[in-house]
Amino acid sequence: MPVLRDFFIALSENQLLNKAAQKYGLKLGAQSVVAGTNIPEVIESIKELNKHGISCTVDVLGEFVNDRSEAIKAKDYIIETIEALHESGVDAHISIKPSQLGLKIDFDFCYDNVMEIVGTAHKYNMHVNFDQETYDLLQPTFELMEKVSETYDNVGTVIQAYFFNAKENAEKYKDYRLRIVKGAYKESPSVAYQDKSDIDLNFIEIIEYSLLNCKFTSIATHDHNVINHVKQFVKDHNIPNDRFEFQMLYGFRKDMQLELAKEGYNFCTYVPFGSDWYGYFMRRLAERPQNINLVTKQVFNKKTNTVIGLMAAAFALGYLTKKNK
């Protein structure tokens, strides 16, 4: 459903809707996929997952920051989060978005911020994952990770299967811990596959390569067909459980998350928290349009959502009119 996917991505990039969502907070229904607005709330969410043998990677929501003071504020809060995770004793590590830390402002400025974060995490033997974002930040993020890894060894990154050069990057960074995803942003046909079947095929190919060759592989998917394929693949190739994990997003397919952990597989839940949740939420719907019910039943039909619902409807009308011209 490419039109629906494009629509949700367009919503995620709409600043007016983002601001309205932050104003109304998680009352809009996103509490089903966001583990709270502050550190104590997210730690309680993590403890609950840990009870079931599920580890977590924590994302302090926010991205595409263009103000140095905001980037520094985000850096300080991520460090505060790392300290709190360590003090609480939970089984969790951290995921960062370089654009939140100033990558679109200045590379060296972002590097300094990231070094503080990774250094703090290293002190506690905590992994830091460099999330990948849009194509224009792909190579700078790889370069940032490489530069940080000259000092610290507790870093890894993401391979987005919809990019044509994804396999090449998986090969280049096979000595790092890698998370394999399909990709959640709208990208040009000149750099990324547009057809779901092409993305799915590349996704499987890269997963298989990573499982056979990489240091550690996080397989980020909610697709039971992919999961069943991986189960058979690791069995056929005698790949030990300590070389990979399944990973899903907080609030999605909860029963399957529990089932995989119960079966003895390493399982990690991607746990976002904070008030800047709207863009994240919309991209999750872009990735899985099946979750449209999360919008129609939990978000836009609630009384507290009148303002943002009307804004989204107006945006939808303009978007669809433009598409049909």
ZAMIRO-888766 format. One record per residue: residue in one letter; x, y, z of N, C-alpha, C in turn. Coordinates in steps of 0.001 Angstrom, whole numbers, padded with zeros to 6 digits, always signed. Layout:
<rs>
AXYZXYZXYZ ...
</rs>
This chain:
<rs>
M+000831-001183+000000+000000+000000+000000+000879+001251+000000 P+001560+001526-001143+002514+002638-001179+001891+003997-000911 V+000635+004219-001373+000011+005522-001149-000209+005753+000339 L-000701+004715+001030-000931+004823+002471+000387+005028+003205 R+001428+004303+002779+002739+004451+003399+003254+005875+003214 D+003147+006397+001991+003599+007758+001723+002821+008773+002563 F+001530+008501+002739+000692+009414+003501+001160+009512+004951 F+001434+008359+005580+001874+008377+006975+003245+009023+007116 I+004120+008798+006129+005428+009451+006184+005268+010959+006072 A+004360+011396+005187+004106+012833+005054+003559+013407+006360 L+002682+012670+007026+002174+013107+008326+003316+013246+009329 S+004241+012288+009300+005347+012304+010269+006220+013539+010105 E+006246+014108+008909+007111+015245+008627+006398+016584+008769 N+005110+016551+009119+004331+017783+009235+004562+018422+010606 Q+005217+019575+010625+005598+020207+011889+004397+020709+012691 L+003345+021140+011999+002158+021625+012697+001510+020505+013502 L+001414+019336+012884+000833+018189+013579+001748+017706+014700 N+003053+017765+014456+004005+017374+015499+003841+018246+016745 K+003719+019551+016531+003579+020467+017666+002259+020252+018397 A+001202+020015+017639-000095+019761+018264-000052+018477+019086 A+000614+017458+018556+000719+016185+019269+001479+016350+020579 Q+002558+017125+020557+003319+017358+021784+002485+018118+022810 K+001671+019054+022335+000825+019833+023233-000171+018952+023963 Y-000765+018006+023234-001779+017155+023847-001177+015930+024533 G+000111+015668+024253+000776+014554+024922+000237+013207+024500 L+000490+012203+025316+000125+010839+024969-001358+010552+025160 K-002142+011597+025488-003585+011418+025574-004163+010992+024233 L-003408+011250+023170-003901+010948+021838-003929+009457+021533 G-003374+008638+022381-003445+007204+022159-002102+006543+021912 A-001047+007327+021760+000252+006746+021450+000882+006033+022631 Q+000248+006097+023808+000797+005376+024960+000870+003878+024694 S+000147+003410+023684+000212+001994+023341+001541+001622+022695 V+002255+002610+022120+003524+002315+021467+004677+003174+021986 V+004423+003993+023000+005465+004807+023625+005451+004514+025118 A+006624+004175+025667+006693+003661+027040+006825+004751+028082 G+006040+005815+027949+006049+006867+028946+006655+008154+028428 T+006559+009197+029241+007085+010508+028863+008343+010883+029631 N+008701+010103+030648+009868+010457+031467+010650+009210+031863 I+011797+009421+032496+012707+008313+032820+012092+007310+033797 P+011485+007737+034908+010880+006745+035814+009829+005873+035125 E+009026+006466+034238+008005+005681+033544+008625+004655+032615 V+009657+005051+031878+010256+004095+030949+010965+002972+031705 I+011564+003275+032843+012230+002229+033628+011211+001205+034134 E+010047+001663+034542+009002+000723+034969+008560-000163+033808 S+008472+000408+032620+008102-000370+031432+009165-001420+031130 I+010428-001032+031262+011529-001961+031005+011528-003094+032030 K+011307-002768+033292+011280-003801+034337+010210-004849+034034 E+009086-004396+033550+008005-005324+033218+008416-006262+032082 L+009106-005736+031081+009584-006568+029975+010686-007512+030448 N+011583-007000+031282+012668-007831+031812+012141-009053+032569 K+010998-008904+033218+010406-010029+033956+010154-011226+033056 H+009969-010955+031768+009670-012010+030804+010899-012420+029997 G+012076-012018+030469+013302-012388+029771+013577-011563+028536 I+012977-010387+028450+013133-009516+027293+014042-008341+027656 S+015099-008148+026881+015957-006984+027075+015393-005815+026270 C+015963-004640+026433+015411-003448+025783+016518-002557+025234 T+016199-001871+024157+017022-000764+023695+016160+000480+023768 V+016676+001508+024396+015883+002685+024760+016168+003854+023819 D+015109+004443+023312+015201+005589+022419+014561+006806+023070 V+015376+007830+023350+014843+009108+023824+014327+009841+022592 L+013017+009949+022459+012416+010443+021226+012858+011867+020884 G+013060+012086+019603+013485+013383+019094+014450+013183+017947 E+014385+014088+016944+015257+013953+015777+015252+015255+014988 F+016171+015332+014011+016258+016462+013093+016307+017808+013824 V+017196+017868+014816+017387+019081+015600+018301+020035+014830 N+017916+021296+014766+018701+022293+014037+019213+023416+014937 D+019090+023234+016223+019511+024239+017192+020529+023609+018151 R+021671+024235+018304+022734+023668+019140+022293+023461+020590 S+021559+024407+021122+021134+024277+022517+020197+023091+022691 E+019348+022843+021685+018443+021697+021754+019222+020386+021662 A+020243+020353+020829+021080+019156+020702+021811+018861+022012 I+022335+019896+022653+023029+019723+023932+022048+019258+025011 K+020863+019826+024992+019817+019406+025932+019486+017931+025747 A+019380+017500+024481+019090+016087+024187+020235+015199+024662 K+021475+015633+024418+022644+014869+024861+022647+014682+026373 D+022386+015756+027088+022377+015693+028553+021290+014752+029060 Y+020139+014774+028388+019028+013924+028835+019306+012450+028526 I+019970+012183+027419+020334+010809+027090+021340+010283+028114 I+022301+011115+028491+023270+010717+029526+022560+010466+030852 E+021619+011320+031189+020825+011123+032405+020071+009788+032336 T+019569+009473+031162+018850+008202+030965+019786+007025+031157 I+020979+007104+030591+021965+006028+030738+022307+005812+032207 E+022534+006895+032916+022848+006802+034350+021703+006124+035104 A+020482+006500+034773+019318+005932+035461+019137+004457+035124 L+019371+004086+033874+019277+002676+033482+020281+001843+034275 H+021493+002362+034394+022518+001644+035150+022136+001518+036626 E+021715+002617+037215+021383+002624+038642+020202+001705+038955 S+019276+001584+038021+018095+000753+038251+018385-000730+038083 G+019498-001057+037403+019866-002449+037208+019079-003168+036136 V+018366-002440+035288+017566-003082+034245+018460-003592+033120 D+017936-004542+032358+018638-005089+031199+018255-004243+029994 A+019079-003240+029697+018759-002310+028619+020014-001614+028127 H+019982-001229+026869+021025-000368+026319+020354+000802+025612 I+021135+001620+024928+020604+002873+024397+020716+002922+022871 S+019737+003520+022236+019788+003823+020806+019734+005332+020635 I+020589+005863+019766+020621+007307+019555+020380+007637+018082 K+019783+008800+017856+019616+009329+016507+020575+010510+016349 P+021586+010375+015489+022569+011454+015350+021966+012813+014997 S+020852+012821+014267+020257+014119+013915+019734+014841+015153 Q+019392+014088+016196+018934+014693+017450+020091+015357+018179 L+021307+014925+017846+022496+015377+018563+023345+016329+017730 G+022758+016837+016634+023414+017901+015894+024090+017526+014600 L+023820+016328+014055+024512+015917+012832+024153+016814+011645 K+022962+017375+011649+022575+018283+010564+023092+019707+010786 I+023667+019936+011958+024235+021252+012269+025716+021283+011913 D+026464+020332+012491+027913+020286+012281+028425+018926+012739 F+029223+018273+011905+029702+016928+012211+030511+016899+013507 D+031462+017809+013656+032330+017800+014841+031544+018093+016117 F+030575+018977+016007+029708+019281+017149+028936+018028+017571 C+028397+017330+016590+027674+016091+016881+028611+015035+017466 Y+029795+014930+016891+030784+013967+017383+031089+014187+018860 D+031278+015425+019253+031565+015730+020659+030407+015280+021557 N+029183+015535+021119+028013+015116+021892+027937+013598+022008 V+028149+012933+020885+028062+011474+020862+029169+010849+021702 M+030359+011419+021660+031465+010875+022453+031144+010910+023946 E+030480+011955+024401+030080+012014+025812+029097+010893+026144 I+028163+010670+025248+027153+009623+025457+027795+008250+025466 V+028592+007962+024443+029204+006635+024318+030192+006401+025461 G+030911+007443+025848+031843+007312+026962+031139+006968+028261 T+029999+007604+028506+029217+007293+029704+028719+005864+029666 A+028197+005452+028514+027685+004088+028376+028809+003062+028513 H+029973+003375+027972+031118+002460+028049+031517+002218+029496 K+031407+003241+030300+031739+003134+031727+030893+002058+032405 Y+029680+001857+031890+028765+000874+032465+028635-000386+031607 N+029564-000549+030656+029536-001712+029767+028194-001800+029017 M+027718-000651+028564+026423-000561+027886+026623-000275+026399 H+025902-001005+025584+025977-000827+024137+025232+000437+023708 V+025740+001090+022662+025058+002241+022056+024855+001959+020578 N+023596+001986+020162+023296+001766+018753+023065+003107+018049 F+023715+003275+016905+023534+004475+016094+022387+004203+015117 D+021213+004712+015421+020082+004541+014513+020366+005264+013201 Q+019905+004650+012096+020006+005310+010804+018705+006025+010496 E+018818+007114+009757+017648+007943+009476+017482+008096+007962 T+017464+009291+007452+017269+009511+006027+018576+009328+005254 Y+018440+009181+003931+019597+008846+003098+020713+009885+003188 D+020347+011157+003304+021376+012191+003363+022247+012074+004614 L+021747+011356+005631+022514+011167+006863+023150+009780+006951 L+022933+008958+005940+023419+007579+005983+024937+007517+006123 Q+025659+008092+005174+027119+008027+005211+027700+008817+006377 P+027187+010019+006675+027706+010734+007855+027540+009944+009153 T+026436+009189+009270+026227+008389+010484+027230+007243+010559 F+027477+006590+009415+028508+005546+009393+029873+006132+009770 E+030186+007282+009211+031478+007915+009498+031587+008317+010965 L+030476+008781+011520+030442+009141+012938+030723+007926+013808 M+030055+006809+013496+030273+005586+014264+031716+005104+014147 E+032252+005150+012937+033635+004719+012730+034599+005554+013565 K+034391+006854+013567+035287+007733+014312+035188+007480+015812 V+033966+007293+016307+033774+007003+017734+034414+005664+018099 S+034319+004693+017180+034845+003351+017461+036362+003306+017518 E+037022+004385+017119+038470+004459+017286+038838+004551+018761 T+037870+005008+019568+038094+005149+021017+037316+004117+021818 Y+036076+003850+021408+035201+002964+022162+034718+001800+021299 D+034522+000639+021944+034108-000544+021201+032651-000947+021455 N+031895-000108+022128+030519-000457+022508+029493+000184+021581 V+029786+000179+020274+028889+000823+019323+028500-000124+018186 G+027337+000146+017618+026843-000589+016462+025871+000286+015709 T+025328-000227+014611+024450+000614+013813+023386-000211+013105 V+022708+000447+012172+021547-000130+011494+021816-000233+010000 I+021350-001327+009416+021349-001486+007964+019899-001470+007500 Q+019559-000524+006610+018198-000385+006107+018093-001092+004758 A+017293-002140+004707+017274-003027+003544+016706-002381+002289 Y+015996-001274+002412+015442-000691+001189+016458+000086+000371 F+017640+000329+000915+018672+001013+000143+019401+000039-000785 F+019735+000494-001991+020454-000337-002948+021814-000773-002408 N+022448+000075-001594+023790-000229-001098+023784-000900+000274 A+022622-001421+000686+022511-002016+002025+023429-003228+002189 K+023466-004103+001208+024311-005303+001316+025786-004907+001394 E+026165-003936+000596+027541-003449+000610+027913-002911+001994 N+027005-002184+002609+027282-001641+003944+027285-002730+005010 A+026430-003741+004857+026449-004874+005789+027803-005573+005738 E+028344-005710+004559+029657-006339+004400+030758-005467+005004 K+030656-004160+004774+031680-003238+005267+031712-003192+006789 Y+030532-003286+007418+030450-003116+008871+030136-004427+009598 K+030554-005529+009023+030236-006842+009595+030886-007070+010958 D+031918-006305+011284+032577-006480+012576+031922-005672+013690 Y+030846-004980+013351+030053-004244+014341+028760-005008+014641 R+028177-004714+015752+026837-005216+016034+025860-004476+015122 L+025045-005239+014357+024155-004638+013371+022694-004957+013653 R+021857-003960+013478+020405-004168+013489+019927-004091+012036 I+019227-005105+011581+018746-005142+010204+017265-004779+010193 V+016928-003727+009441+015544-003258+009343+015187-003094+007868 K+013909-002903+007597+013500-002639+006213+013713-001180+005846 G+013397-000255+006749+013517+001172+006479+012175+001856+006609 A+012178+003072+007161+010905+003716+007524+010718+005124+006983 Y+011619+005583+006111+011487+006934+005575+011173+006864+004075 K+010649+007933+003537+010393+007983+002103+011682+008382+001400 E+012185+007518+000529+013446+007763-000154+013269+007737-001669 S+014170+008357-002358+014117+008475-003807+014318+007122-004488 P+013633+006892-005607+013847+005667-006391+015278+005547-006902 S+016024+006639-006848+017416+006586-007302+018338+005920-006284 V+017880+005804-005017+018742+005230-003979+018101+004055-003244 A+016790+003874-003404+016102+002864-002600+015032+002130-003407 Y+014855+000860-003054+013755+000079-003627+012432+000693-003191 Q+011465+000676-004096+010146+001220-003795+009106+000120-003624 D+009344-001013-004254+008387-002108-004221+008613-002994-002999 K+007528-003324-002307+007623-004113-001077+008315-005448-001307 S+008023-006088-002415+008612-007412-002669+010127-007311-002827 D+010607-006239-003471+012056-006045-003621+012712-005791-002265 I+012050-004981-001445+012584-004696-000106+012631-005973+000723 D+011561-006757+000661+011506-008004+001438+012619-008965+001029 L+012858-009087-000270+013909-009984-000747+015281-009529-000264 N+015531-008227-000344+016820-007700+000107+016969-007853+001616 F+015876-007671+002328+015856-007824+003789+016318-009228+004179 I+015735-010228+003556+016100-011615+003856+017555-011885+003492 E+017978-011397+002329+019357-011635+001890+020365-011048+002878 I+020084-009841+003350+021006-009185+004279+020977-009860+005648 I+019801-010275+006095+019706-011010+007362+020564-012266+007302 E+020440-013012+006216+021201-014252+006082+022705-013976+006058 Y+023107-012951+005307+024527-012594+005270+025028-012236+006666 S+024262-011410+007358+024681-010955+008680+024770-012101+009674 L+023809-012993+009643+023823-014144+010546+025060-015023+010323 L+025489-015127+009080+026630-015980+008753+027974-015291+008982 N+027986-013959+008924+029267-013266+008885+029492-012197+009953 C+028445-011687+010556+028602-010517+011416+028808-010872+012883 K+029287-009903+013615+029585-010056+015039+028331-010420+015825 F+027254-009670+015618+025980-009922+016283+024899-009252+015452 T+023764-009951+015304+022697-009462+014444+021397-009299+015221 S+020830-008106+015146+019483-007862+015667+018534-007849+014468 I+017592-008758+014466+016657-008890+013350+015373-008181+013742 A+015184-006989+013189+014058-006136+013583+012893-006354+012624 T+011920-007129+013060+010764-007422+012211+009579-007841+013066 H+008377-007557+012547+007149-008051+013168+006510-009115+012289 D+007187-009478+011228+006653-010414+010222+006942-011853+010640 H+005887-012597+010938+006085-013977+011397+006706-014850+010309 N+006496-014499+009027+007110-015273+007947+008629-015123+007960 V+009093-013900+008180+010533-013660+008283+011095-014369+009512 I+010381-014285+010618+010838-014925+011858+010952-016430+011679 N+009952-017038+011068+009998-018488+010834+011143-018849+009893 H+011391-018022+008893+012507-018255+007979+013829-018220+008747 V+013984-017238+009629+015223-017115+010409+015396-018314+011331 K+014329-018739+011955+014409-019913+012836+014968-021120+012092 Q+014467-021343+010900+014921-022487+010112+016349-022277+009624 F+016667-021056+009242+017997-020744+008718+019073-020958+009777 V+018847-020481+010993+019867-020642+012041+020012-022113+012424 K+018899-022852+012330+018957-024286+012615+019770-025007+011550 D+019511-024676+010284+020201-025334+009169+021689-025029+009150 H+022078-023852+009660+023478-023430+009600+024165-023458+010963 N+023493-024081+011930+024085-024242+013271+024589-022928+013857 I+023785-021872+013707+024147-020563+014252+023661-020489+015701 P+024568-020297+016644+024164-020296+018060+023303-019093+018418 N+022480-019259+019427+021571-018194+019862+022292-016929+020302 D+023528-017062+020780+024225-015880+021281+024807-015001+020161 R+024507-015353+018901+024955-014546+017770+023855-013640+017214 F+022647-013772+017735+021561-012966+017170+020434-012786+018186 E+019562-011856+017856+018342-011647+018629+017232-011197+017690 F+016011-011460+018083+014869-010855+017407+014570-009537+018107 Q+014056-008596+017329+013757-007296+017910+012433-006775+017351 M+011602-006239+018223+010345-005624+017813+010168-004313+018565 L+009207-003543+018095+008909-002259+018705+007979-002418+019897 Y+008165-001579+020872+007311-001570+022053+005845-001423+021639 G+005005-002304+022165+003572-002224+021920+003074-002978+020706 F+003988-003511+019884+003591-004233+018684+003771-005741+018892 R+002743-006498+018543+002773-007959+018591+003305-008477+019935 K+002682-008020+020990+003138-008360+022344+003170-009865+022575 D+002149-010567+022111+002098-012015+022320+003269-012716+021650 M+003628-012276+020453+004756-012893+019750+006068-012580+020449 Q+006198-011366+020991+007407-011023+021737+007590-011984+022915 L+006531-012184+023659+006585-013076+024817+006848-014517+024398 E+006236-014914+023293+006397-016287+022812+007835-016573+022397 L+008449-015655+021672+009830-015854+021224+010796-015900+022410 A+010565-015035+023387+011406-015056+024587+011225-016374+025341 K+009992-016846+025413+009703-018100+026103+010337-019284+025396 E+010452-019192+024071+011069-020271+023291+012586-020318+023468 G+013141-019303+024116+014569-019317+024398+015412-018459+023474 Y+014763-017739+022567+015515-016842+021701+015838-015546+022443 N+016989-014970+022136+017272-013630+022644+016267-012674+022021 F+015655-011871+022867+014659-010936+022357+014886-009568+022973 C+014798-008549+022116+014997-007169+022558+013844-006312+022038 T+013256-005528+022918+012192-004608+022529+012756-003196+022407 Y+012425-002548+021288+012825-001161+021054+011840-000270+021787 V+012332+000417+022823+011466+001132+023755+011669+002646+023625 P+010748+003342+022972+010839+004799+022875+010097+005472+024024 F+010588+006637+024436+009845+007395+025430+010107+008886+025235 G+009187+009696+025735+009316+011142+025623+008072+011759+025011 S+008075+013072+024914+006902+013781+024402+006926+013953+022889 D+008100+013831+022282+008231+014057+020839+007965+012757+020082 W+006722+012266+020219+006404+010911+019767+005728+010851+018405 Y+005215+011955+017896+004311+011906+016748+004970+011377+015472 G+006164+011909+015136+006848+011453+013935+007178+009978+014011 Y+007660+009554+015183+007955+008132+015396+006704+007288+015166 F+005591+007702+015754+004338+006959+015686+003858+006818+014245 M+003904+007912+013493+003446+007873+012106+004322+006973+011246 R+005632+006971+011499+006504+006097+010703+006287+004630+011035 R+005867+004344+012262+005552+002957+012587+004330+002490+011791 L+003407+003408+011577+002231+003081+010776+002594+002984+009301 A+003579+003768+008876+004045+003680+007496+004702+002322+007242 E+005435+001836+008247+006090+000534+008119+005072-000598+008072 R+004020-000471+008895+003008-001519+008994+001621-000895+008867 P+001168-000673+007616-000153-000071+007431-001273-000896+008059 Q-000996-002176+008365-002001-003003+009046-002395-002391+010389 N-001489-001576+010934-001758-000980+012229-002567+000313+012137 I-003241+000496+011020-004101+001657+010858-005114+001757+011992 N-005496+000596+012576-006456+000612+013688-005926+001383+014892 L-004594+001438+015031-004021+002212+016132-004367+003692+015986 V-004572+004120+014747-004963+005498+014520-006470+005654+014631 T-007208+004848+013889-008653+005056+013817-009354+004745+015126 K-008866+003777+015883-009543+003376+017114-008978+004034+018359 Q-007652+004296+018365-007036+004799+019582-006694+006274+019523 V-006585+006826+018329-006121+008199+018242-007210+009138+017782 F-007584+009066+016519-008397+010123+015942-009863+010076+016338 N-010315+009047+017037-011711+008984+017445-011929+009450+018878 K-010885+009765+019614-011048+010171+021004-011416+011646+021102 K-012187+011979+022123-012630+013368+022289-011451+014318+022453 T-010411+013852+023122-009260+014726+023370-008479+015008+022099 N-008844+014341+021017-008078+014464+019774-008757+015345+018737 T-009734+016107+019139-010504+016886+018174-009612+017793+017336 V-008720+018538+017993-007881+019494+017271-006966+018790+016288 I-006194+017823+016789-005240+017161+015898-005951+016305+014854 G-007112+015760+015207-007872+014995+014240-008329+015853+013078 L-008821+017058+013367-009239+017973+012312-008051+018409+011460 M-006934+018661+012118-005740+019062+011376-005275+017950+010447 A-005289+016708+010959-004858+015579+010143-005814+015366+008980 A-007109+015558+009240-008092+015391+008170-007869+016429+007072 A-007620+017670+007485-007349+018722+006509-006083+018412+005717 F-005079+017939+006425-003824+017567+005764-004061+016433+004775 A-004872+015449+005198-005163+014308+004333-005865+014753+003060 L-006823+015646+003207-007561+016137+002044-006609+016819+001067 G-005739+017677+001588-004774+018352+000733-003803+017379+000097 Y-003364+016416+000852-002399+015431+000358-002994+014591-000768 L-004209+014079-000526-004836+013208-001516-005227+013979-002761 T-005649+015236-002587-005968+016064-003745-004734+016277-004614 K-003623+016543-003937-002365+016731-004656-001950+015465-005390 K-002122+014309-004726-001739+013039-005339-002556+012730-006562 N-003822+013195-006580-004725+012831-007673-004681+013799-008848 K-003899+014863-008719-003806+015836-009814-003039+015259-010982 
</rs>
